[in-house]
Amino acid sequence: MPSSTERTVVYVAAAAQGIVLVTFPAASTVFTDPSEFDLSNTQYGTLFLPQVVTAIAASVAGAGLARRVGVKSVYLWGLVGGLLSMALLLLSAAFEGTAAAYPILLLATACLGIGFGLTVPALNTLTAAFNPTKVDPSILVLNALLGVGTVLAPVLVAIFVGLGFWWGLPVTSTILLAMILVVSIRLPLDAGVGGSGSAPRQGKTRIPSRFWIFAAFAVLYGICETMNGNWAQVDMTSELGASTTEAALALTAFWGMVTVGRVGFAFLRRWIPERWAYHVLPFLLSGVFVLIALLPSGEPGLGILAFGLAGLGCSALLPLTISFGQEELVVMSAAVAGGVIASYQLGYGIAAFGAGPLIDSGVALPTLYGAAAVVAATMGLLSFIVARGWNR
């Protein structure tokens, strides 16, 4: 049985991972500000390409690495990746406004992808193993805590920008990750978790065809989440005339409602079956995207409310996809989290990288949000296939 310290460290690590993951999108106004890094929309979008590539590679490789060296080692290397990412982001501040800054930022997002791709699936695997009789709610809570970190990131960026040193966030994140790493090294963590280095080697397992349905859902979800998480602040400032503070508040509202939704569905599962939420939320998100596309200029308050509703629409979808997959696809349960996260990152890359060149070529962000509404509706239809036969 895991100790209370192990459970606490896993949950704190999830919150820290949330802060690190959203640090780059939260600092979008810093990266695109002519007086700061002065990146174009295309450069800003391309910034996330190394993250997507390395996150997918790390997520796919994570299950095999866990069988060889243990889940704990995969988790620890993930923390190191995040630590390097924040250190490089901090280093980029010294080259702000020069040609040297962008390569450093690209390397930083590459390290972030490695950290995310190794750490998040490992945290989901550990949480499921720690709570075998309550997999769904425990993973919802874990991802809610990750969401707490995503809420804090834009708030901290806004505070540090207001104080005149935006790089205060990577400093804070570096210290936090270093502390978690030091504590985690001393804990057993994966004792008793399947797939440790001492476990016998398993033969290759054929991927069930059903997995690709879960993967497709995760790709569509990644597109929808990223249209909010990475482009909300740009939409608020360029389309709705919002200030930097109002734009940060919109991103905070999005991630805040993601977190509230995850916690809420974890506690209300007795009255609201996971299957119902899984079917309804994508269509709610689709409607919100239409609303965002139609928002009038000069109404940032409405934008904040709309992005908050989008957060609720996204809230439970990814963690439920992971937990549904782990419970249904038992033949590859240890690899489900990594596979779903890799698929999510593919969708993340499509929205993060693809939107930038489209915007620079003249496609308006409201048009992209209209297209995202179609993606969300498609995800809603697919939810009936993913949750086929699911009675809860």
KACORJO-V513250 format. One record per backbone hydrogen bond with DSSP energy under -0.5 kcal/mol. CO is the residue of the C=O (numbers start at 1). NH is the residue of the N-H. E is the energy in kcal/mol with one decimal. If there is no record, write none. Layout:
{{CO NH E} {CO NH E}}
This chain:
{{3 7 -2.1} {4 8 -2.4} {5 9 -2.6} {6 10 -2.2} {7 11 -2.1} {8 12 -2.8} {9 13 -2.7} {10 14 -1.7} {11 15 -1.9} {12 16 -2.5} {13 17 -2.5} {14 18 -1.8} {15 19 -1.8} {16 20 -2.3} {17 21 -2.7} {18 22 -1.7} {19 23 -0.7} {20 23 -0.8} {20 24 -0.5} {22 26 -2.8} {23 27 -1.3} {25 28 -1.7} {27 30 -0.7} {27 31 -2.2} {28 32 -2.2} {29 33 -0.8} {30 37 -1.6} {31 39 -3.0} {33 36 -2.1} {33 38 -1.9} {40 44 -2.8} {41 45 -2.6} {42 46 -2.8} {43 47 -1.4} {45 48 -1.5} {46 49 -1.8} {46 50 -0.6} {48 52 -2.1} {49 53 -2.3} {50 54 -2.6} {51 55 -2.3} {52 56 -2.4} {53 57 -2.1} {54 58 -2.7} {55 59 -2.6} {56 60 -2.4} {57 61 -2.3} {58 62 -1.6} {59 63 -0.6} {60 64 -0.5} {61 65 -2.4} {62 66 -2.6} {63 67 -1.6} {64 68 -1.3} {65 69 -3.3} {65 70 -0.6} {66 70 -1.5} {70 74 -1.6} {71 75 -2.6} {72 76 -2.7} {73 77 -2.5} {74 78 -1.8} {75 79 -1.9} {76 80 -2.0} {77 81 -2.1} {78 82 -2.2} {79 83 -2.4} {80 84 -2.6} {81 85 -2.0} {82 86 -2.2} {83 87 -2.0} {84 88 -2.4} {85 89 -2.3} {86 90 -2.2} {87 91 -2.0} {88 92 -2.1} {89 93 -0.8} {90 93 -0.8} {91 94 -1.5} {92 95 -1.4} {93 96 -1.0} {95 98 -2.2} {95 101 -0.6} {98 101 -1.1} {99 103 -0.7} {100 104 -1.2} {101 105 -2.2} {102 106 -2.5} {103 107 -2.1} {104 108 -2.2} {105 109 -2.3} {106 110 -1.8} {107 111 -2.1} {108 112 -2.1} {109 113 -2.2} {110 114 -1.8} {111 115 -2.6} {112 116 -3.0} {113 117 -3.0} {114 118 -1.8} {115 119 -2.6} {116 120 -1.8} {118 122 -1.2} {119 123 -2.7} {120 124 -2.3} {121 125 -2.5} {122 126 -2.7} {123 127 -2.4} {124 128 -2.3} {125 129 -2.1} {126 130 -2.5} {127 131 -1.5} {129 132 -0.6} {131 134 -1.4} {134 138 -1.9} {135 139 -2.4} {136 140 -2.1} {137 141 -2.4} {138 142 -2.4} {139 143 -2.6} {140 144 -1.7} {141 145 -2.3} {142 146 -2.0} {143 147 -1.8} {144 148 -1.5} {145 149 -1.5} {146 150 -1.6} {147 151 -1.8} {148 152 -2.0} {149 153 -1.9} {150 154 -0.8} {151 155 -1.0} {152 156 -3.1} {153 157 -2.6} {154 158 -2.3} {155 159 -2.2} {156 160 -2.9} {157 161 -2.9} {158 162 -2.1} {159 163 -1.6} {160 164 -0.7} {160 165 -2.5} {161 164 -0.8} {165 168 -1.8} {166 169 -1.6} {167 171 -1.5} {168 172 -2.2} {169 173 -2.9} {170 174 -2.3} {171 175 -2.0} {172 176 -2.3} {173 177 -2.7} {174 178 -2.2} {175 179 -2.0} {176 180 -2.2} {177 181 -2.5} {178 182 -2.1} {179 183 -2.1} {180 184 -2.8} {181 185 -2.0} {182 186 -0.7} {183 186 -0.8} {184 187 -1.5} {188 190 -2.7} {190 193 -2.1} {193 196 -0.5} {196 199 -1.6} {208 211 -1.5} {208 212 -0.5} {209 212 -1.0} {210 213 -1.1} {210 214 -1.3} {211 215 -2.5} {212 216 -2.2} {213 217 -2.1} {214 218 -2.2} {215 219 -2.1} {216 220 -2.1} {217 221 -2.5} {218 222 -2.5} {219 223 -1.9} {220 224 -2.1} {221 225 -3.1} {222 226 -2.1} {223 227 -1.8} {224 228 -0.9} {225 228 -0.7} {225 229 -3.5} {226 230 -2.5} {226 231 -0.8} {228 232 -1.6} {231 235 -2.5} {232 236 -2.6} {233 237 -2.2} {234 238 -2.7} {235 239 -2.2} {235 240 -1.2} {236 242 -2.7} {243 247 -2.4} {244 248 -2.2} {245 249 -2.0} {246 250 -1.9} {247 251 -1.8} {248 252 -2.3} {249 253 -2.6} {250 254 -2.2} {251 255 -2.4} {252 256 -2.7} {253 257 -2.2} {254 258 -1.8} {255 259 -2.1} {256 260 -2.6} {257 261 -2.6} {258 262 -1.9} {259 263 -2.5} {260 264 -2.9} {261 265 -2.7} {262 266 -1.6} {263 267 -1.8} {264 268 -2.1} {268 271 -1.7} {268 272 -3.4} {271 273 -0.6} {273 276 -0.6} {273 277 -1.8} {274 278 -2.5} {275 279 -1.6} {276 280 -2.4} {277 281 -2.4} {279 283 -0.5} {280 283 -0.6} {280 284 -2.0} {281 285 -2.6} {282 286 -2.1} {283 287 -2.0} {284 288 -2.0} {285 289 -2.2} {286 290 -1.7} {287 291 -1.9} {288 292 -2.8} {289 293 -2.3} {290 294 -1.2} {291 295 -0.6} {292 295 -1.0} {296 299 -0.9} {299 302 -0.5} {299 303 -1.4} {300 304 -2.3} {301 305 -1.9} {302 306 -2.6} {303 307 -2.6} {304 308 -1.7} {305 309 -2.2} {306 310 -2.1} {307 311 -1.6} {308 312 -1.5} {309 313 -2.1} {310 314 -1.7} {311 315 -1.7} {314 317 -1.1} {314 318 -0.7} {316 320 -2.0} {317 321 -1.9} {318 322 -2.1} {319 323 -2.6} {320 324 -3.0} {321 325 -2.0} {322 326 -2.5} {323 327 -1.9} {324 328 -2.2} {325 329 -2.7} {328 330 -1.5} {329 332 -1.7} {330 333 -1.0} {332 335 -1.5} {332 336 -0.9} {333 336 -0.6} {333 337 -0.6} {335 339 -2.4} {336 340 -2.9} {337 341 -2.5} {338 342 -2.4} {339 343 -2.0} {340 344 -2.7} {341 345 -2.4} {342 346 -1.6} {343 347 -1.8} {344 348 -2.4} {345 349 -2.5} {346 350 -2.0} {347 351 -2.0} {348 352 -3.1} {349 353 -2.5} {349 354 -0.8} {350 354 -1.1} {351 355 -1.2} {352 356 -0.5} {353 357 -0.8} {354 358 -1.2} {355 359 -2.5} {356 360 -2.4} {357 361 -1.5} {358 363 -2.6} {359 362 -1.5} {364 367 -0.7} {364 368 -1.4} {365 369 -2.3} {366 370 -1.8} {367 371 -1.9} {368 372 -2.1} {369 373 -1.3} {370 374 -0.9} {371 375 -1.7} {372 376 -2.6} {373 377 -2.1} {374 378 -2.3} {375 379 -2.1} {376 380 -1.9} {377 381 -2.0} {378 382 -2.3} {379 383 -1.5} {380 384 -0.6} {381 384 -1.0} {382 385 -1.2} {382 386 -2.3} {383 387 -2.4} {385 388 -1.1} {387 390 -2.3} {389 391 -0.6} {392 274 -1.1}}
